[in-house]
Amino acid sequence: MESTTGIATRLVNEMLCNLNQEKEIVVVTFRKEDQKGGAAREFYQQMGFVEGELCTEMNYPLQRFKRIPM
């Protein structure tokens, strides 16, 4: 039987299973005003991440999303 869970969800779930849940987990994605970022931002929020600080990597404006320790 084929899973209906997307690859991104499976990857994040695997990541969460293998990382220390007692520590903050941080991912970097697009900023709110970036048209490329809507789906990624919504996905991370659905996975329990909250908006963090703005940042720039390789001269591109981004934002950190954090998953608070359980």
Order of alpha helices (4+ residues) and beta strands (2+ residues): alpha-beta-alpha-beta-beta
